[in-house]
Amino acid sequence: MARAEKGAGKGSATKRKERRQAKFNPGPGPQSVKPIGGADAAGFDDANVEAKKKAKSPGKLSKKRKAEGASNDVGDAPAAAAIKSKKSKKLIGSDAKKPVSKKHDTAPAWTNQTRREQKDWANEQKALQKPNFTLIQDITALWERLRVKKISAEDKRKLVAAIFKASRGKCAILANNHKASRVVQALLKYGTEDEKASVYAECAPHLAALAKSLYGHFIVQKLVDATPKEKLPELLANVKGRVRVLAKHPVGSQVLEALYWPAPNACKRDMECEFYGSEFAMFGAAGLAQGKAATSLREAMLAKPIAQRQGMLREMNKTLLPILEKGLVSPSLIHKVLCEYLQAGGPGTRYEAAHSIAGPALLRMIHTREGAHAVNMMMSHAGAKQRKMVLKALKGNVARIVRDEHGSAAVMCMLDCVDDTTQLGKVIVNELKAEGLADLAEDGAARRVLLHLLRPRSRRYTHPHVLATIPDQDEVVKSVADAKASLTAQGHAVGGEDDDEGAEEGAEEGADVDMEDEMDDDDIMDDEFDVEDEDDVDETKENKKKANGMTKFKSKAAEAAAAVDDSDDEDGVAGGTKGGTSDSIDFGIAKKPNDARRTEIFGQQGKLGVALVNACEPNAAAMLRSVAGCDVLVETCAGGAGNVLTKAVGVERLGELHAAVAEAVRKSVAGEEDDEGADDETDGGKPREPLHTGFFSSRALRRMVLDIPGDEPHGSETAPSFANALWTGAIADHLEEWVGGHGAKVVAAVVKAGDAATVKVATAALTKVIEGKSVEEWTA
């Protein structure tokens, strides 16, 4: 090493000193650094430098130095040195150090204390200020001995008993301390049943306070886990009336889920009703009526007088909006209450809620049914900017979310309401293709996304309860139109084509019209508008009247909403003005028609159509045998609703897919299937069944024959006849094997629903095979 060879460390300090000396005080030596012209030429003379140093003024003396007898005079230097020496001897000889001033007369002499003495003094001060400081120190020391790995059972029992004896009666107070909380948790872990019961009995009355503690909420979670189900109502009574406070607290919201999830249904309902108002928080789900408990917000509002219903919505708005703004939306209790609130409200309520929560926080709600429903309602009224934020947060998580039972419904709603198909293609479609469309088709939840794009809102593939959580965009547009009409009737300006100025854009909190006639008559869902004072309104605007004679004005919510651009298209083609901005407030709804959006997703923007056909072609046999995958294959071969897939890939490419399916069936019937799917060849020790005799595969083939007749003229965008491809490619040469078993239903479907040429050929071939029956009787 270079440093070792040079003897690094030996005299290095001396060498550095010499280099500094040569750099800043150069001399005539060869090792010195001298300016050009030499030291003498530049005025660098050692004698002159020392003289300048001596001649330099010492500066102004402080009062303290003057009192000590110091002087600036060079001649007084020996006297000052003598005084300094005398003072230092005096300080050394005295043991006590005098305070600097009267202010510090009582302060401890920190400079004369060791670190141990300073720590002891600090502990004494803390013990005077904190009543339980000494107790915490003692039980922490016992806990440190308890937590070691190598300890005998006898010693552990003694330590636990000592901790319990010292902390008995103070566990609720100790649980708030960051050290003592761990000691109490260890007591619950290693203590006997009686000791645990004693600790729980002490902490239960203070449940609401401990739930908001950064360290005490761990005790609450252990308390809930250890409480039997039949005793949970007694435990939950300690948080009655405090649910809304806990929901707004960052730590308390985490405990809220632990309290809500295992609670009985009656206790759950009481916790939900606390968000309806103080009356329900005090008296439970029945309220002041003390009759039948309300099962939903709708029932609770209908049971109240009309004048009180709007107050319930305002109370919920005041409670839920801070929760949304903080992003504390993880508890399933919040999902349930928020879903009821958005269902009771109208477009204005959903618009306001969607803009009160950050985009990434919405993804923490889609794992429950109510949470996914609430997210879908907010996404339908979120506007372009908010939807874009949600898509950015969704990036990298699409494959995991679509496999979730309720998360897939949220993705389906995004595909319905996001008008920016380029962004959809980059985030959702690309991740679906990267995950593997054939694998997703086999998943019970993920296949809903593909089938929803191919055939939207089909009850064959999606349960009606799931469809109920996905807002129909046509119904959303209709509700917004009704909301605007309601606002206009009340005298609120909402802009639009009839508005000459176009500057006063809608309202955010208005238009909460109801979804049913029953509640429309009662007028319980109309939000309030804050009318500006007449002095604050411009005279020019005040004099302009609408056709119905009402004055135009804006609410505070409308002013905030007017600044939001809800145009999803950058070029402004789909809805809005030519500049890409909205003509009027539309409560953040989608503007592009659903068919146009699906065409772009399958076509150039998302290119999902080509990827889907390419995935189905080599996996046709496996998808036919799959309970879930066969539906995706059927809809892909049919070209999707509205022929969106046929338009994307072309009739010829779809015909090639039909031929590939027929070839896979032919190989299966003839026993020529390759061994590429060796893992699927056996199922529980049984050989793989041929496709024409399989239960699911034969019915899938029959559906394709019936649903893809191909009667349209050549050159149209309709999928070609599947019956012709199947008969020519798989049935004609093995008709005898098809006639018996499940395959006979497929042949009968070819005769009934095939194209004219195929029906003629199939009827003639069946006449030769069937004996004792006519073709009509056999197919009946």
C-alpha positions in Angstrom: 0.0 0.0 0.0 1.2 3.5 -0.8 0.4 4.9 2.6 2.3 2.1 4.3 5.4 2.5 2.2 5.5 6.2 3.0 5.2 5.5 6.7 1.9 7.2 7.1 1.2 8.3 10.7 4.8 8.8 11.7 5.2 12.4 12.2 2.2 13.3 10.0 1.1 16.1 12.3 4.6 17.6 12.1 4.5 17.4 8.3 1.1 19.0 8.1 2.3 21.8 10.4 5.4 22.4 8.2 3.2 22.5 5.0 0.9 25.1 6.6 3.9 27.1 7.7 5.4 27.0 4.2 2.1 28.0 2.6 1.0 30.8 4.8 4.4 32.0 6.2 6.8 31.4 3.3 10.5 31.8 3.8 13.5 31.7 1.7 13.9 27.9 2.0 13.5 25.5 -1.0 10.4 23.9 0.6 8.6 27.1 1.0 6.0 28.5 -1.4 7.0 31.9 -2.6 5.3 34.2 -5.1 6.9 35.0 -8.4 9.7 37.4 -7.9 10.8 36.0 -4.6 9.9 36.6 -1.0 11.9 39.8 -0.8 10.3 41.2 -3.9 6.8 40.6 -2.6 7.6 42.0 0.8 7.6 38.7 2.6 10.1 39.2 5.3 10.0 37.2 8.4 11.1 40.1 10.6 8.4 42.4 9.1 5.7 39.7 9.7 6.6 39.4 13.3 6.7 43.1 13.8 3.3 43.5 12.2 1.9 40.9 14.6 3.3 42.6 17.6 2.1 46.0 16.4 -1.4 44.8 15.8 -4.0 46.4 18.1 -5.4 44.0 20.7 -8.9 45.5 20.4 -11.3 46.9 22.9 -11.3 45.4 26.4 -14.5 44.1 28.0 -15.7 45.3 31.4 -14.8 42.0 32.9 -11.2 42.2 31.7 -10.9 45.8 32.8 -12.1 44.8 36.3 -9.4 42.2 36.3 -6.8 44.9 35.7 -6.1 44.1 32.0 -4.7 46.8 29.7 -4.1 47.3 26.0 -0.7 48.8 26.7 2.1 46.6 25.6 4.0 47.6 28.6 1.4 46.4 31.0 1.6 42.9 29.7 3.8 41.5 32.5 1.4 43.0 35.1 -1.6 41.4 33.4 0.1 38.1 33.2 0.8 38.2 36.9 -2.8 39.0 37.7 -3.9 36.1 35.5 -1.5 33.7 37.2 -2.6 34.8 40.6 -6.3 34.4 39.7 -5.7 30.9 38.3 -3.9 29.8 41.5 -6.8 31.1 43.6 -9.3 29.1 41.5 -7.3 26.0 41.8 -7.0 26.3 45.5 -10.8 26.8 46.1 -13.1 23.7 45.9 -16.4 25.6 45.3 -17.0 27.4 42.0 -18.7 30.8 42.3 -21.7 31.4 40.2 -21.4 33.6 37.1 -24.1 35.9 38.2 -27.0 36.2 40.7 -29.3 34.6 38.1 -27.3 31.4 38.1 -26.8 31.4 41.9 -29.1 28.4 42.4 -28.2 26.5 39.3 -26.2 23.2 39.6 -22.6 23.2 38.8 -22.9 21.1 35.6 -19.3 21.5 34.7 -18.2 19.8 37.9 -20.7 16.8 37.5 -20.2 13.5 35.7 -22.8 12.2 33.2 -24.1 9.8 35.8 -24.6 12.6 38.3 -26.4 14.7 35.7 -28.7 11.8 34.8 -29.5 11.2 38.4 -30.4 14.8 38.9 -32.7 14.7 35.8 -34.4 11.6 37.1 -35.0 13.4 40.4 -36.7 16.3 38.6 -38.8 13.9 36.5 -39.9 12.1 39.6 -41.1 15.4 41.0 -43.1 16.3 37.9 -44.4 12.8 36.9 -46.1 10.8 39.7 -45.5 7.4 38.1 -42.0 8.0 36.9 -40.3 5.9 39.6 -42.9 3.1 39.1 -42.2 3.0 35.4 -38.5 2.8 36.0 -38.9 -0.1 38.4 -41.3 -2.2 36.2 -39.2 -1.4 33.1 -36.2 -2.9 34.9 -38.1 -6.0 35.7 -39.4 -6.2 32.1 -35.8 -6.0 30.7 -35.0 -9.1 32.8 -38.2 -10.8 31.7 -37.8 -10.3 28.0 -34.5 -12.2 27.7 -34.6 -15.5 25.9 -32.7 -17.6 28.4 -34.8 -17.5 31.6 -36.3 -20.2 33.7 -40.0 -20.6 34.1 -39.7 -20.0 37.8 -37.8 -16.7 37.4 -40.3 -15.6 34.7 -43.2 -16.3 37.0 -41.6 -14.3 39.8 -41.0 -11.3 37.6 -44.5 -11.4 36.2 -45.9 -11.5 39.7 -43.7 -8.6 40.7 -44.8 -6.5 37.7 -48.5 -7.3 38.4 -48.2 -6.3 42.0 -46.4 -3.1 41.3 -48.8 -2.0 38.4 -52.1 -3.1 39.9 -54.6 -0.3 39.9 -52.6 1.8 37.5 -52.6 -0.3 34.2 -54.9 2.2 32.4 -52.5 5.1 33.2 -49.3 3.1 32.4 -50.7 2.0 29.1 -50.3 5.5 27.7 -46.5 5.5 28.4 -44.3 4.3 25.6 -42.2 2.1 28.0 -44.9 1.0 30.4 -47.3 0.0 27.5 -44.9 -2.7 26.5 -44.6 -3.9 30.1 -48.4 -4.2 30.3 -48.5 -6.1 27.0 -45.9 -8.5 28.4 -48.1 -8.9 31.5 -51.0 -9.8 29.2 -48.8 -12.3 27.4 -47.2 -14.1 30.3 -49.6 -13.5 33.1 -52.2 -15.9 34.5 -55.9 -15.8 33.6 -56.7 -13.9 36.8 -54.0 -11.4 36.2 -55.1 -10.8 32.6 -58.7 -10.4 33.7 -57.7 -7.9 36.3 -55.8 -5.8 33.7 -58.7 -5.9 31.3 -61.1 -4.9 34.0 -59.0 -1.8 34.7 -58.6 -0.8 31.0 -62.2 -1.4 29.9 -63.7 1.8 31.4 -61.0 3.8 29.7 -61.5 2.2 26.3 -62.3 5.4 24.3 -59.3 7.3 25.7 -56.8 4.4 25.2 -58.1 3.9 21.6 -56.7 7.3 20.7 -53.4 6.7 22.5 -50.4 6.0 20.3 -49.3 3.3 22.7 -52.5 2.4 24.5 -54.4 1.3 21.4 -52.3 -1.9 21.4 -53.9 -2.8 24.8 -57.3 -2.1 23.3 -56.8 -4.4 20.4 -55.6 -7.2 22.8 -58.6 -6.5 25.0 -61.0 -6.9 22.0 -59.3 -10.1 20.9 -59.5 -11.6 24.4 -63.1 -10.7 25.0 -65.7 -13.5 24.3 -68.3 -12.7 21.7 -71.1 -12.8 24.2 -69.4 -10.1 26.3 -68.6 -7.8 23.4 -71.7 -5.6 23.9 -70.6 -4.8 27.4 -67.2 -3.8 26.1 -68.6 -1.7 23.3 -70.8 0.2 25.7 -67.6 2.0 26.8 -67.3 3.7 23.4 -71.0 4.6 23.0 -71.3 8.1 21.7 -67.6 8.3 20.9 -67.5 6.5 17.6 -67.4 9.7 15.5 -64.6 11.0 17.5 -62.6 7.8 17.1 -63.3 7.8 13.3 -61.7 11.2 12.9 -58.6 10.2 14.9 -55.6 8.7 13.0 -55.0 6.1 15.8 -58.6 5.7 16.9 -59.7 4.8 13.3 -57.4 1.8 13.4 -59.0 0.6 16.6 -62.5 1.2 15.2 -62.1 -1.6 12.7 -61.1 -4.0 15.5 -64.2 -3.0 17.5 -66.6 -3.1 14.6 -65.7 -6.3 12.8 -66.4 -8.9 15.5 -69.4 -7.0 17.0 -72.9 -8.4 16.9 -75.2 -7.0 14.2 -77.2 -5.0 16.8 -74.0 -3.3 18.1 -72.8 -2.7 14.5 -76.0 -1.0 13.7 -75.7 1.2 16.8 -72.2 2.2 15.8 -73.4 3.1 12.2 -76.3 5.2 13.5 -74.0 7.4 15.5 -73.1 9.1 12.3 -76.7 10.1 11.7 -76.6 12.6 14.5 -76.4 13.2 18.2 -79.9 11.8 18.8 -78.9 8.4 17.4 -75.6 8.5 19.2 -77.4 8.8 22.5 -80.4 6.5 22.0 -79.1 4.0 19.4 -80.6 2.9 16.1 -84.2 3.6 17.2 -83.6 7.2 18.1 -86.0 9.1 20.2 -88.9 7.1 18.8 -87.6 4.0 20.6 -89.6 1.8 18.2 -88.3 -0.4 15.5 -84.6 0.2 14.8 -83.7 1.7 11.5 -81.8 -0.6 9.2 -80.5 2.1 6.9 -80.1 5.8 6.6 -83.1 5.9 4.2 -85.4 4.4 6.8 -84.1 6.7 9.5 -84.8 9.7 7.3 -88.2 8.6 6.3 -89.1 8.1 10.0 -88.3 11.8 10.7 -90.4 14.9 9.9 -89.5 16.5 6.6 -88.0 19.5 8.4 -85.4 17.3 10.2 -84.3 15.3 7.2 -82.0 17.9 5.8 -80.4 18.3 9.2 -79.4 14.6 9.2 -77.6 15.0 5.9 -75.8 18.1 7.1 -74.7 16.3 10.3 -73.3 13.4 8.2 -71.6 15.8 5.9 -70.0 17.6 8.8 -68.7 14.3 10.2 -67.7 12.5 7.0 -65.9 15.2 5.1 -63.1 15.6 7.6 -62.6 11.8 7.5 -62.3 11.9 3.8 -60.0 14.8 3.8 -57.7 13.0 6.3 -57.9 9.8 4.3 -59.0 7.8 7.3 -61.2 5.5 5.1 -59.8 2.0 6.0 -62.4 0.9 8.5 -65.3 -1.0 7.0 -67.6 1.0 9.2 -66.7 4.1 7.2 -67.4 2.2 4.0 -70.9 1.3 5.1 -71.8 4.8 6.4 -70.3 6.6 3.4 -72.2 4.3 1.0 -75.5 5.1 2.7 -74.7 8.8 2.7 -73.9 8.8 -1.1 -77.0 6.8 -1.9 -79.2 9.2 0.0 -77.6 12.2 -1.6 -77.6 13.2 -5.2 -75.0 14.3 -7.8 -74.0 17.3 -5.7 -73.2 15.2 -2.7 -71.2 12.7 -4.6 -69.3 15.4 -6.5 -68.3 17.1 -3.2 -67.3 13.8 -1.6 -65.2 12.8 -4.6 -63.3 16.1 -4.4 -62.7 15.8 -0.6 -60.6 12.7 -0.7 -57.2 12.1 -2.3 -57.1 9.7 -5.3 -54.9 7.1 -3.7 -57.1 6.9 -0.6 -60.0 5.6 -2.7 -58.0 2.4 -3.3 -58.1 1.6 0.4 -61.9 1.2 0.2 -62.4 -1.2 -2.7 -61.8 -4.4 -0.7 -65.4 -4.4 0.7 -68.7 -4.4 -1.0 -69.9 -1.1 0.5 -66.5 0.5 0.0 -66.4 -0.5 -3.7 -70.0 0.8 -4.1 -69.0 4.2 -2.5 -65.9 4.4 -4.7 -67.9 3.7 -7.8 -70.4 6.4 -7.0 -67.6 8.9 -6.3 -65.7 7.9 -9.5 -68.8 8.5 -11.6 -68.8 12.2 -10.4 -65.1 12.7 -9.7 -64.2 14.6 -12.9 -61.2 14.1 -15.2 -58.4 15.3 -12.8 -59.5 13.2 -9.9 -59.9 10.1 -12.1 -56.4 10.7 -13.4 -55.0 10.7 -9.9 -56.8 7.4 -9.1 -55.4 5.8 -12.3 -51.9 6.9 -11.3 -52.3 5.3 -7.9 -53.7 2.2 -9.6 -50.5 1.7 -11.6 -48.7 -1.5 -10.7 -51.7 -2.9 -8.7 -54.2 -3.7 -11.4 -53.4 -7.4 -11.6 -53.9 -7.8 -7.9 -57.0 -5.7 -7.7 -58.9 -7.4 -10.6 -58.5 -10.7 -8.8 -60.3 -9.3 -5.8 -64.1 -10.0 -5.5 -65.0 -6.4 -4.9 -61.9 -4.7 -6.4 -62.8 -6.0 -9.9 -66.1 -4.0 -9.7 -64.1 -0.8 -9.1 -62.0 -1.5 -12.2 -65.1 -2.2 -14.2 -66.5 1.2 -13.1 -63.3 2.9 -14.1 -63.6 1.4 -17.6 -67.1 2.8 -17.8 -66.5 6.4 -16.6 -62.9 7.4 -17.6 -63.0 9.1 -21.0 -59.2 9.3 -21.4 -58.8 5.9 -23.2 -55.1 6.6 -23.7 -54.6 6.6 -20.0 -56.8 3.5 -19.6 -54.7 1.7 -22.1 -51.4 2.7 -20.4 -52.5 1.7 -16.9 -55.2 -0.9 -16.9 -55.1 -2.6 -20.3 -51.3 -2.9 -20.5 -51.1 -4.4 -17.0 -53.9 -6.9 -17.9 -52.0 -7.9 -21.0 -48.7 -8.2 -19.0 -50.5 -10.4 -16.5 -51.7 -12.7 -19.2 -55.3 -12.5 -20.5 -55.6 -16.3 -20.7 -54.7 -16.6 -17.0 -57.1 -13.8 -16.0 -59.9 -15.5 -18.0 -59.5 -18.5 -15.6 -60.0 -16.3 -12.5 -63.6 -15.9 -11.3 -63.3 -12.2 -10.4 -60.8 -11.1 -13.1 -62.8 -12.5 -15.9 -65.6 -10.1 -15.0 -63.5 -7.2 -16.2 -63.0 -8.8 -19.7 -66.6 -9.9 -20.0 -67.8 -6.4 -18.9 -65.9 -4.9 -21.8 -67.1 -7.5 -24.2 -70.7 -7.5 -23.1 -71.4 -4.6 -20.6 -73.7 -5.2 -17.6 -74.7 -8.7 -18.6 -76.4 -10.6 -15.8 -75.3 -13.9 -17.4 -71.7 -13.2 -16.2 -72.1 -10.7 -13.4 -74.5 -11.1 -10.4 -77.2 -8.5 -10.0 -75.9 -7.6 -6.6 -72.5 -6.8 -8.1 -74.1 -4.8 -10.9 -76.0 -2.8 -8.3 -72.6 -1.5 -7.0 -71.6 -0.2 -10.5 -73.6 2.9 -11.5 -75.1 2.8 -14.9 -73.7 5.8 -16.7 -77.0 6.4 -18.6 -78.8 6.6 -15.3 -76.0 8.9 -14.0 -76.5 11.3 -16.9 -80.3 11.2 -16.4 -79.9 12.0 -12.7 -77.6 15.0 -13.5 -80.2 16.3 -16.0 -82.9 16.0 -13.3 -80.6 17.8 -10.9 -80.0 20.7 -13.2 -83.8 21.0 -13.9 -84.4 21.0 -10.1 -81.8 23.8 -9.6 -83.3 25.8 -12.4 -86.7 25.5 -10.9 -85.3 26.8 -7.6 -83.7 29.8 -9.2 -80.1 28.6 -9.2 -78.0 29.2 -12.4 -76.4 26.1 -13.7 -75.1 27.4 -17.0 -75.5 25.4 -20.2 -76.5 26.2 -23.7 -79.4 28.5 -22.7 -77.0 30.5 -20.5 -75.7 33.5 -22.5 -72.8 34.3 -20.3 -71.6 30.8 -19.5 -69.5 32.1 -16.7 -71.7 31.0 -13.8 -71.2 27.3 -13.8 -73.7 25.2 -11.8 -73.6 24.3 -8.2 -71.8 21.7 -6.2 -74.0 21.0 -3.2 -77.4 21.4 -4.9 -79.4 19.0 -6.9 -79.5 16.2 -4.4 -82.7 14.9 -5.9 -83.9 11.5 -4.9 -83.9 8.4 -6.9 -87.4 7.3 -6.1 -90.8 9.0 -6.4 -91.4 8.5 -2.7 -88.6 10.7 -1.6 -89.0 13.2 -4.4 -92.5 14.1 -3.0 -91.0 14.7 0.4 -88.1 16.9 -0.8 -85.7 15.6 1.8 -82.6 15.4 -0.3 -82.2 19.0 -1.5 -79.0 20.6 -0.4 -78.8 24.1 0.9 -77.4 27.0 -1.1 -75.8 30.1 0.4 -77.3 33.1 -1.4 -74.9 36.0 -1.7 -76.0 39.4 -0.4 -77.5 41.7 -2.9 -74.8 44.3 -2.3 -72.1 41.8 -3.3 -73.7 41.0 -6.6 -72.7 43.0 -9.6 -75.4 45.3 -10.8 -74.9 44.3 -14.4 -75.5 40.7 -13.6 -78.3 41.5 -11.2 -80.3 43.2 -13.9 -80.0 40.3 -16.3 -82.9 37.9 -15.9 -83.5 34.4 -17.2 -86.5 33.6 -19.4 -88.4 32.5 -16.3 -87.8 35.7 -14.5 -85.4 34.4 -11.8 -82.2 36.1 -10.9 -79.0 34.2 -11.5 -76.5 33.8 -8.7 -73.8 31.5 -7.6 -73.4 29.6 -4.4 -70.0 29.2 -2.7 -69.9 25.6 -3.8 -70.5 26.7 -7.3 -67.6 29.1 -7.3 -65.3 26.2 -6.2 -66.8 23.9 -8.7 -66.6 26.3 -11.6 -62.8 26.2 -11.4 -62.7 22.4 -12.0 -62.3 21.4 -15.6 -64.1 18.1 -16.1 -63.1 17.6 -19.7 -61.5 14.2 -20.1 -60.4 14.7 -23.7 -57.5 16.9 -24.3 -58.8 17.9 -27.7 -62.3 18.7 -26.4 -64.0 16.5 -29.0 -66.2 14.4 -26.7 -68.4 16.9 -25.1 -67.7 20.5 -23.9 -66.6 23.4 -26.1 -64.0 23.4 -28.7 -61.4 24.5 -26.3 -61.9 21.4 -24.2 -63.7 23.0 -21.3 -67.2 22.2 -20.1 -70.1 24.5 -21.1 -71.6 24.1 -17.6 -71.1 22.2 -14.4 -71.9 18.6 -15.0 -71.0 17.2 -11.6 -67.9 15.4 -12.9 -69.8 12.8 -15.1 -68.3 11.0 -18.1 -69.1 12.6 -21.5 -68.0 10.0 -24.0 -70.6 7.4 -25.1 -69.9 4.0 -23.7 -69.7 2.3 -27.2 -67.2 4.9 -28.4 -65.1 4.3 -25.3 -65.1 0.5 -25.7 -64.3 0.8 -29.4 -61.2 2.8 -28.5 -60.1 0.4 -25.8 -60.3 -2.6 -28.1 -59.0 -0.6 -31.0 -56.0 1.7 -31.4 -55.9 3.3 -27.9 -55.9 0.1 -25.8 -55.3 -2.5 -28.5 -57.0 -5.0 -26.2 -58.8 -6.7 -29.1 -55.7 -8.0 -30.8 -54.2 -9.1 -27.5 -57.4 -11.0 -26.6 -57.6 -12.8 -29.9 -53.9 -13.7 -29.7 -54.4 -15.1 -26.2 -57.5 -17.2 -27.0 -56.1 -18.7 -30.2 -53.4 -21.0 -28.7 -55.4 -21.7 -25.5 -58.7 -22.6 -27.1 -58.8 -26.2 -25.8 -58.0 -25.2 -22.2 -60.5 -22.3 -22.2 -63.3 -24.6 -23.5 -62.7 -27.0 -20.6 -62.6 -24.2 -18.0 -65.8 -23.2 -16.2 -64.8 -19.5 -16.2 -62.6 -19.3 -19.3 -65.2 -20.7 -21.7 -67.4 -17.6 -21.3 -64.5 -15.3 -22.3 -63.8 -17.5 -25.4 -67.5 -17.4 -26.4 -67.8 -13.7 -26.2 -64.4 -13.2 -28.0 -65.5 -15.4 -30.9 -68.9 -13.5 -31.0 -67.1 -10.2 -31.4 -68.5 -8.6 -28.3 -71.6 -6.5 -27.9 -71.9 -4.0 -30.7 -69.2 -5.9 -32.7 -66.5 -3.8 -31.0 -64.0 -6.6 -31.2 -64.8 -7.4 -34.8 -64.2 -3.7 -35.7 -60.9 -3.8 -33.9 -59.4 -7.0 -35.4 -61.4 -7.4 -38.6 -63.7 -10.2 -39.8 -60.8 -12.2 -41.3 -58.9 -12.3 -38.1 -62.0 -13.4 -36.2 -62.5 -16.1 -38.8 -59.0 -17.4 -38.1 -59.9 -17.6 -34.4 -63.0 -19.7 -35.3 -60.8 -22.0 -37.4 -58.3 -22.3 -34.5 -61.1 -23.3 -32.1 -62.5 -25.9 -34.6 -59.0 -27.3 -35.1 -58.5 -27.7 -31.3 -61.9 -29.6 -31.2 -60.9 -31.8 -34.1 -57.6 -32.8 -32.5 -59.4 -33.6 -29.2 -62.0 -35.8 -31.0 -59.3 -37.6 -33.0 -57.0 -38.0 -30.0 -54.2 -35.9 -31.6 -53.9 -33.3 -28.9 -50.3 -32.3 -28.1 -48.7 -32.5 -24.7 -48.2 -28.8 -24.2 -50.7 -28.8 -21.4 -49.2 -31.8 -19.6 -50.2 -30.3 -16.3 -53.8 -30.3 -17.3 -53.8 -33.8 -18.9 -55.0 -35.5 -15.7 -57.5 -34.3 -13.2 -57.5 -36.4 -10.1 -55.9 -39.4 -11.9 -58.5 -39.3 -14.7 -57.5 -38.8 -18.4 -58.5 -35.5 -20.1 -62.0 -35.8 -21.6 -62.5 -35.0 -25.3 -64.1 -31.6 -26.0 -67.2 -32.9 -27.7 -68.2 -35.0 -24.8 -67.2 -32.6 -22.0 -70.0 -31.0 -20.1 -68.8 -27.4 -20.1 -67.0 -27.5 -23.5 -69.9 -29.0 -25.4 -72.3 -26.3 -24.0 -69.8 -23.6 -24.9 -69.6 -24.9 -28.4 -73.4 -25.0 -28.6 -73.6 -21.4 -27.4 -71.1 -20.2 -30.0 -73.1 -21.9 -32.7 -76.4 -20.3 -31.6 -75.0 -16.9 -30.8 -72.8 -16.5 -33.9 -75.1 -17.3 -36.8 -73.2 -15.1 -39.3 -76.2 -14.3 -41.5 -75.1 -10.8 -42.3 -73.9 -10.1 -45.9 -70.2 -10.5 -46.7 -68.1 -7.4 -45.9 -70.1 -6.4 -42.8 -68.6 -5.9 -39.4 -70.5 -8.9 -38.0 -68.6 -12.0 -36.9 -68.6 -14.8 -39.4 -70.7 -18.0 -38.9 -69.1 -20.2 -36.3 -71.3 -23.2 -37.3 -69.6 -23.3 -40.7 -66.1 -23.3 -39.2 -67.0 -26.0 -36.6 -68.8 -28.3 -39.1 -66.1 -28.0 -41.7 -63.2 -28.2 -39.3 -64.3 -30.7 -36.6 -67.7 -32.4 -37.1 -68.0 -33.4 -40.8 -65.2 -36.0 -40.7 -66.2 -37.5 -37.2 -70.0 -37.2 -37.3 -70.6 -40.6 -35.8 -68.7 -39.7 -32.7 -70.7 -36.5 -32.3 -74.1 -38.0 -32.6 -74.0 -39.7 -29.2 -73.6 -37.9 -25.8 -73.3 -34.2 -25.3 -71.9 -33.7 -28.8 -75.4 -34.4 -30.2 -76.6 -31.0 -28.8 -73.9 -29.2 -30.7 -74.8 -30.9 -34.0 -78.5 -30.1 -33.4 -77.6 -26.5 -32.9 -75.7 -26.5 -36.2 -78.8 -27.7 -38.0 -81.1 -25.2 -36.2 -79.0 -22.0 -36.2 -76.2 -22.4 -38.9 -76.1 -20.6 -42.1 -78.1 -22.0 -45.0 -75.2 -23.8 -46.8 -74.0 -25.5 -43.6 -77.6 -26.5 -42.6 -78.1 -28.1 -46.0 -74.8 -30.1 -45.8 -75.4 -31.1 -42.2 -79.0 -32.3 -42.8 -77.8 -34.5 -45.7 -75.0 -36.0 -43.6 -77.3 -36.7 -40.6 -79.8 -38.5 -42.8 -77.2 -41.2 -43.5 -76.2 -41.6 -39.8 -79.5 -41.4 -38.0 -81.7 -44.5 -38.2 -85.4 -44.7 -37.5 -85.9 -40.9 -37.1 -86.0 -37.9 -39.3 -83.6 -35.0 -38.8 -86.4 -32.8 -37.6 -87.4 -35.3 -34.9 -83.8 -35.9 -33.9 -83.0 -32.2 -33.4 -86.3 -31.4 -31.6 
